[in-house]
Amino acid sequence: MSRRSARKNAFFLLFQMDFNQEEEYEEVKSIFFAEQEEPLAEEDKSFILEMTEGVQEKKTQIDDKINRYAKGWDTERMSKVDLAILRLAVYEICYAGTPVGVAINEAVELAKTFSSDEAPAFINGILGKAAQAKEKEEC
């Protein structure tokens, strides 16, 4: 599985987790991996879990950053699709060491596929501010 496909699966899992309570996350993860059409390679499963568990662990900080970067918007008002994409990308930029350009490009591609026509520009704008914060080591 390509890194792009693994990232897409991490996005799917984060999206699903957003509809459940924290104490249900283990069950959600088990169901998610059990429902895969083909078994995932350990490397892919590890990447997906690293990303989703990292986002969950840093969710408060990530949401604070998103709220700071999204002028006039609040995570409570954002679509769950856009929020899952943003959380994953901000985690990758600020905590996972993913190159900024890769994280932004992948997030925009997810938005083009799974969100509204306006979402790619919206997400790109917020992540551009995250990239600036990263350059200033404020991320």
N, C-alpha and C positions, 0 to 999 in steps of 0.2 A: 504494500500500500504506500502510495506517495505521502509525503509530509502534508501536502494540501488536503488529501483525503482524510488523513488522521486529524488534521485541524478541523475539517468539516464535521467529523464525528465528535470531536470535543465540543464544538458549537452545539450540535444536536443534544448531547448529554447535558450541557449547561442549560439549554433551553428547557429541557424536561425537568431538570432539578428546580427550576424557578417556580414550578407549579406544585411543589411538594415542600413539606416541612423538613427541617434539617435532620431530624431523627429518622427520616425515611430515605435519606440519600444512599445508604448502603443497598437498600432494596432496589432503588431506582437504577443504580449502577449494575447490579446483578441482572436485572431484567434487560437493561440496555445491551449488555454484552451477550446475554443468552439469545436475544432476538436478532443478532447479526446473521445475515444470510450465509456467510462463510466465517469460520473461526479467524480471529485476528492474530497476527504474529505478536509475540510477546513485546517486541520493540514498539509496535503500533499501540498496543494496549497500554504500555508504560507511558508513552507520550500523551495519550488521551487522558489517562489518570493524573499524570503530572500537571497537565494544564487545568483540568477541571478541579482537582483538589487544591491546586495553587490559587485559583480564582476564589474558591469557597473560603479558603483560609484568609485571604486578603480582601474579601468582598467589601468590607466597610471602608478600607483605605481606597480601594479601586472606585467605589461609588462616590466617595468624597472628591477624588480627582475628576471623575466624569462630571460631577455637578459643578466643579470649579471651571472646567474647560468649556462646558456647554452653557454659554451665556443665554439666560432667558428660558432655560430648560431645566428640568429636574428628572432624576432617574424614575421618580414615581409616575411621571407623565409620558415617559418613552415607551414605545412598543417593546414587548418582551423579546422579540427577534432582534431589534436594534440593540437593546440592552445586553443581550447575551454576546452579540458580536463585539460590542464596545468593551465589555468586561474582559473577554478573551484577549483582545488586542492590547488593552492597557496593561493587563497582566504580562503579556509577552514583552511589551516595550519597557515597562518599569521593573519587572522582577525576574523574567526568564532569560534575559540576555539575547532575545531574538533581535536580529538587525531591524532597526526602525522601519526602513523601507519595505522589508518583507512583511512585517506585521501589518502595516497600513495597507499594502497592496492586497494581502489575503483577506483583510476585513472588508475592504471595498468590494472585492469579488464575491464574498459571501452575501453582502448587502444587495448586490446586483441580482443574485440568484434567488434570495429568500425574502427580500423586503420590498418596500415601495420604490417607485421611481425616484423619489427625493432622497431616499436613505443613503445612497453612496456618497453624495455631496455632504450630507449632514455628518455622516461618520468620518469622512475624510477631514472635514473641518475640525472636529473634536480631536481626532488623532493627530492632526497637524499641531495642535496646541500641546498635546502630550509629547510630541517629538521635540518641540521647543523647550519644554520643561526638562526633558531628558538631556538635551544639549547643555542646559544650565545646571545640570545635576540636581534638579529640584523634583525629580520624578521618583 
